[in-house]
Amino acid sequence: HGGMPSGHSAVAFSLWASVVLLTLNPIITLLTFIMALMVSHSRLIAGIHTKLEVFLGALLGTGLTFLIFFIFSVIAR
């Protein structure tokens, strides 16, 4: 089975967080969020990951992306 945390969920939610920070279009943001949910849900349905692994992957991907964007915005000042 998959490892801890879910790498697919981490990447999907990292992409969503990047889109949130780079666009002002709420439709694109919503569609990207739905895509991230679908990727995470597919990992659960296939039995590859548990809910905790998927949740922690989503949290890791989102958190690291926001942190990296924050660090680069501070450096750019």
Backbone as CSV, one residue per row, in Angstrom:
resi,resn,N_x,N_y,N_z,CA_x,CA_y,CA_z,C_x,C_y,C_z
1,HIS,0.834,-1.190,0.000,0.000,0.000,0.000,0.877,1.252,0.000
2,GLY,0.231,2.387,-0.028,0.948,3.662,-0.093,1.620,4.006,1.221
3,GLY,2.476,4.969,1.159,3.216,5.386,2.340,2.546,6.528,3.071
4,MET,3.223,7.011,4.074,2.714,8.099,4.905,3.565,9.320,4.662
5,PRO,3.077,10.435,4.268,1.704,10.736,3.840,1.529,10.439,2.360
6,SER,0.343,10.666,1.857,0.055,10.432,0.444,0.743,11.488,-0.418
7,GLY,1.676,11.047,-1.233,2.383,11.965,-2.123,1.479,12.547,-3.203
8,HIS,0.549,11.733,-3.697,-0.386,12.229,-4.709,-1.244,13.356,-4.142
9,SER,-1.732,13.184,-2.930,-2.537,14.237,-2.306,-1.697,15.480,-2.049
10,ALA,-0.460,15.284,-1.635,0.418,16.420,-1.373,0.651,17.236,-2.644
11,VAL,0.920,16.568,-3.750,1.157,17.270,-5.009,-0.113,17.958,-5.498
12,ALA,-1.245,17.267,-5.412,-2.511,17.840,-5.887,-2.872,19.088,-5.097
13,PHE,-2.730,19.047,-3.773,-3.068,20.213,-2.969,-2.001,21.301,-3.057
14,SER,-0.774,20.930,-3.361,0.254,21.931,-3.615,-0.080,22.718,-4.881
15,LEU,-0.532,22.021,-5.905,-0.947,22.704,-7.135,-2.126,23.635,-6.868
16,TRP,-3.091,23.164,-6.072,-4.235,24.003,-5.727,-3.779,25.261,-4.980
17,ALA,-2.891,25.097,-4.002,-2.416,26.252,-3.240,-1.674,27.234,-4.151
18,SER,-0.917,26.720,-5.102,-0.216,27.595,-6.052,-1.209,28.389,-6.892
19,VAL,-2.242,27.736,-7.336,-3.265,28.416,-8.132,-3.959,29.489,-7.293
20,VAL,-4.257,29.179,-6.042,-4.878,30.158,-5.145,-4.013,31.413,-5.059
21,LEU,-2.715,31.231,-4.955,-1.812,32.358,-4.769,-1.485,33.090,-6.073
22,LEU,-1.678,32.447,-7.209,-1.270,33.045,-8.474,-2.417,33.587,-9.329
23,THR,-3.650,33.260,-8.980,-4.765,33.727,-9.793,-5.825,34.393,-8.922
24,LEU,-6.580,35.267,-9.531,-7.700,35.909,-8.847,-9.028,35.353,-9.340
25,ASN,-8.974,34.346,-10.188,-10.173,33.770,-10.771,-10.752,32.690,-9.853
26,PRO,-11.919,32.932,-9.240,-12.481,31.959,-8.311,-12.915,30.659,-8.979
27,ILE,-13.271,30.704,-10.253,-13.685,29.483,-10.949,-12.495,28.549,-11.128
28,ILE,-11.363,29.106,-11.526,-10.150,28.290,-11.682,-9.724,27.717,-10.337
29,THR,-9.807,28.536,-9.298,-9.466,28.074,-7.951,-10.365,26.919,-7.530
30,LEU,-11.660,27.056,-7.761,-12.616,26.012,-7.400,-12.369,24.728,-8.191
31,LEU,-12.145,24.857,-9.492,-11.891,23.677,-10.315,-10.613,22.958,-9.891
32,THR,-9.610,23.709,-9.537,-8.357,23.102,-9.076,-8.549,22.400,-7.740
33,PHE,-9.358,22.994,-6.857,-9.657,22.357,-5.574,-10.422,21.047,-5.789
34,ILE,-11.380,21.061,-6.704,-12.134,19.839,-7.013,-11.202,18.769,-7.561
35,MET,-10.250,19.167,-8.411,-9.270,18.223,-8.936,-8.447,17.598,-7.804
36,ALA,-8.023,18.424,-6.859,-7.235,17.910,-5.732,-8.069,16.935,-4.892
37,LEU,-9.334,17.261,-4.688,-10.217,16.351,-3.948,-10.395,15.028,-4.696
38,MET,-10.533,15.107,-6.011,-10.710,13.891,-6.807,-9.469,13.002,-6.763
39,VAL,-8.293,13.612,-6.823,-7.047,12.833,-6.724,-6.986,12.144,-5.360
40,SER,-7.267,12.903,-4.305,-7.214,12.340,-2.955,-8.258,11.248,-2.773
41,HIS,-9.442,11.485,-3.284,-10.519,10.500,-3.157,-10.175,9.216,-3.898
42,SER,-9.519,9.335,-5.046,-9.140,8.140,-5.803,-8.164,7.271,-5.018
43,ARG,-7.320,7.900,-4.215,-6.368,7.136,-3.397,-7.101,6.347,-2.304
44,LEU,-8.186,6.934,-1.785,-9.002,6.246,-0.780,-9.796,5.102,-1.403
45,ILE,-10.450,5.385,-2.529,-11.292,4.389,-3.194,-10.473,3.171,-3.619
46,ALA,-9.270,3.408,-4.095,-8.408,2.307,-4.534,-7.831,1.526,-3.357
47,GLY,-8.000,2.043,-2.147,-7.482,1.354,-0.967,-5.981,1.501,-0.799
48,ILE,-5.407,2.487,-1.466,-3.955,2.677,-1.411,-3.550,3.415,-0.142
49,HIS,-4.403,4.360,0.298,-4.106,5.164,1.484,-5.303,5.191,2.428
50,THR,-5.021,5.490,3.678,-6.080,5.707,4.657,-6.468,7.183,4.639
51,LYS,-7.565,7.498,5.318,-8.001,8.899,5.395,-6.932,9.776,6.040
52,LEU,-6.262,9.254,7.056,-5.217,10.025,7.731,-4.059,10.315,6.793
53,GLU,-3.626,9.330,6.030,-2.514,9.529,5.097,-2.860,10.564,4.025
54,VAL,-4.093,10.505,3.527,-4.537,11.467,2.516,-4.637,12.864,3.130
55,PHE,-5.206,12.959,4.328,-5.339,14.252,4.998,-3.975,14.875,5.274
56,LEU,-3.046,14.080,5.779,-1.710,14.606,6.071,-0.968,14.986,4.791
57,GLY,-1.183,14.253,3.713,-0.595,14.626,2.431,-1.130,15.968,1.945
58,ALA,-2.451,16.152,2.067,-3.067,17.421,1.663,-2.547,18.569,2.525
59,LEU,-2.433,18.329,3.805,-1.932,19.340,4.732,-0.467,19.682,4.429
60,LEU,0.320,18.683,4.175,1.736,18.895,3.862,1.899,19.684,2.560
61,GLY,1.189,19.281,1.518,1.287,19.970,0.239,0.850,21.421,0.318
62,THR,-0.275,21.654,0.990,-0.788,23.018,1.132,0.137,23.857,2.001
63,GLY,0.527,23.315,3.135,1.362,24.063,4.079,2.715,24.434,3.512
64,LEU,3.376,23.477,2.874,4.696,23.758,2.309,4.618,24.771,1.169
65,THR,3.573,24.685,0.375,3.433,25.630,-0.736,3.237,27.046,-0.215
66,PHE,2.341,27.213,0.758,2.138,28.545,1.327,3.416,29.053,1.993
67,LEU,4.158,28.166,2.667,5.410,28.553,3.311,6.444,29.003,2.276
68,ILE,6.588,28.255,1.203,7.558,28.613,0.166,7.198,29.939,-0.492
69,PHE,5.914,30.133,-0.790,5.496,31.409,-1.379,5.757,32.554,-0.406
70,PHE,5.515,32.341,0.892,5.759,33.369,1.893,7.240,33.717,1.966
71,ILE,8.093,32.710,2.009,9.537,32.936,2.093,10.021,33.741,0.889
72,PHE,9.578,33.362,-0.299,10.017,34.093,-1.496,9.451,35.500,-1.565
73,SER,8.258,35.716,-0.994,7.724,37.084,-0.983,8.499,37.969,-0.022
74,VAL,8.997,37.414,1.075,9.810,38.160,2.024,11.178,38.479,1.415
75,ILE,11.762,37.508,0.727,13.066,37.708,0.094,12.976,38.774,-1.001
76,ALA,11.870,38.812,-1.721,11.719,39.731,-2.851,11.531,41.188,-2.419
77,ARG,11.262,41.421,-1.167,11.030,42.797,-0.706,12.272,43.608,-0.685
